[in-house]
Amino acid sequence: MVGLLQLPNEVLAFIFDGLDAQGFSALRLTSKYAKFATLPAFIRRYFQTRYIMLSRLSLENLAEIARHPDFSPAVRTLELCTDHFVQFPELDFHITRHEGDILLAIQEGRSPAASLVGSIDDAHSSGEEEDQSPGEEGRGTDEGILSPQDSYKAPLDKVAYTSLWEEQKHIMTGLAQAYITQALISFTNIEAVVISNMHRPWGAVAHSRQTGLPPTNAINDYEEVPFVGQVLRITLTAIVTSGAALSSLAITTGLSEDAIVPDILRPSESHFQYYKNLPLSLTELTLAVSAEATRGAENRWADDLSAFIGVFQQLTQLDLIIKPVIFGPHVNRLEQLAPKLQLPNLQCLGLHLVDCSVQGIAAFIWRHKATLQSVTLVRVGVFGGISHWRSLFALIRDNLPSLEFSIEQCTARGLALLCPVEHENGEELEDCFDVGGSHEAWTTAIQAIKTR
């Protein structure tokens, strides 16, 4: 019989991709030849997206990868996770949630065990990397098995935690920006940068074991919100300074829980002038914000957000997530924002989670009618009934019939918006459907849509 490693590379790649993290790691430890044969799959699995936090350990790891002849060219996405240390950590209740890691674990057939016991220290950190010295293959991989052993229940080492908090303050004054700038210069195939608290970087797990308490990724405290603003400024400045030919930037911190408010985003005048030098290749922006506002900045919500988005005048695609107010009256933020924002090259618009009026949607579309080609609405709730959706469709039909619309789980006054969709077994009502492209298609949709 043919040995496993004697199979054609195409077959090996298929087998390797089907292994979970533990099996893949075990295979690589069997021999030097196995390690060499699995290297392409290893790079593809662990180095296309790199997750880091702004700590010395994580940034030094990033620098090592940037210098590596095989790993550096493989990096396509750099994700800056907002895990960080605070001056007064909560010792009795300190859960950090990383829904992105749980979903990724399920997709890859790994066990999200920690999520089932309430300890979501779901670091993607393989045993292989931790047993190797810096610079060796696998150093700083982000993936592994979710384990309740990596929990926050160990006693807190206050000296170690305070030392890391003080080191973090020092790094944030300039070193973090230098590390990220150099990495972006070295990652010759980098395409996207993400700022998020959805994933758990390897450094966060290493620090958790060191101190007995994981760094937090919450952003709802007076001390934590300014930290997110610092991360944003450091990242944007590094992008400009490096001249990296990025195509995409995503700022989705707080998407799973408390989204950031726009006054965190608004750049100072000096930063605003510098950000005008953002690479022209950066044409896609995904941005998650809260419909709520910082106390005292309620009337500036739309101004703050438009000032930030307006920095990216080269955008062709904007995905805007506006998490609605959970407690208190609904605020029609989209209608406030629409007249203040003008992106001269916008072709694709995505609106997610927005509670608004059809007038707000129409105003946003109308200001970009010269360039807009497609609109995607995901879980958008319209204050009015089905007649409001029909009036929006009629307005687009009569003025922009070539516009392509994608509707996903939208509502009208709390009821699901549905449309008949043809299948092999006949016609079914669905809450995800496409409409547009011609006058006739819009007319058909106007007559067919309903709520339930």
Secondary structure as GFF3:
##gff-version 3
##sequence-region A 1 452
A	DSSP	three_ten_helix	4	6	.	.	.	ID=ss1
A	DSSP	alpha_helix	9	18	.	.	.	ID=ss2
A	DSSP	alpha_helix	21	28	.	.	.	ID=ss3
A	DSSP	alpha_helix	32	37	.	.	.	ID=ss4
A	DSSP	alpha_helix	39	46	.	.	.	ID=ss5
A	DSSP	beta_strand	49	52	.	.	.	ID=ss6
A	DSSP	alpha_helix	56	67	.	.	.	ID=ss7
A	DSSP	three_ten_helix	72	74	.	.	.	ID=ss8
A	DSSP	beta_strand	77	81	.	.	.	ID=ss9
A	DSSP	alpha_helix	99	107	.	.	.	ID=ss10
A	DSSP	alpha_helix	113	116	.	.	.	ID=ss11
A	DSSP	alpha_helix	127	130	.	.	.	ID=ss12
A	DSSP	alpha_helix	158	170	.	.	.	ID=ss13
A	DSSP	pi_helix	171	175	.	.	.	ID=ss14
A	DSSP	alpha_helix	176	186	.	.	.	ID=ss15
A	DSSP	beta_strand	192	196	.	.	.	ID=ss16
A	DSSP	alpha_helix	202	211	.	.	.	ID=ss17
A	DSSP	alpha_helix	224	242	.	.	.	ID=ss18
A	DSSP	beta_strand	248	251	.	.	.	ID=ss19
A	DSSP	alpha_helix	262	265	.	.	.	ID=ss20
A	DSSP	alpha_helix	269	275	.	.	.	ID=ss21
A	DSSP	beta_strand	284	290	.	.	.	ID=ss22
A	DSSP	three_ten_helix	298	300	.	.	.	ID=ss23
A	DSSP	alpha_helix	301	309	.	.	.	ID=ss24
A	DSSP	beta_strand	317	323	.	.	.	ID=ss25
A	DSSP	alpha_helix	333	337	.	.	.	ID=ss26
A	DSSP	three_ten_helix	338	340	.	.	.	ID=ss27
A	DSSP	beta_strand	348	352	.	.	.	ID=ss28
A	DSSP	beta_strand	355	356	.	.	.	ID=ss29
A	DSSP	alpha_helix	358	367	.	.	.	ID=ss30
A	DSSP	beta_strand	374	378	.	.	.	ID=ss31
A	DSSP	beta_strand	381	382	.	.	.	ID=ss32
A	DSSP	alpha_helix	386	399	.	.	.	ID=ss33
A	DSSP	beta_strand	404	408	.	.	.	ID=ss34
A	DSSP	beta_strand	411	412	.	.	.	ID=ss35
A	DSSP	beta_strand	415	423	.	.	.	ID=ss36
A	DSSP	beta_strand	426	430	.	.	.	ID=ss37
A	DSSP	beta_strand	432	436	.	.	.	ID=ss38
A	DSSP	alpha_helix	439	448	.	.	.	ID=ss39
A	DSSP	beta_strand	450	451	.	.	.	ID=ss40
###
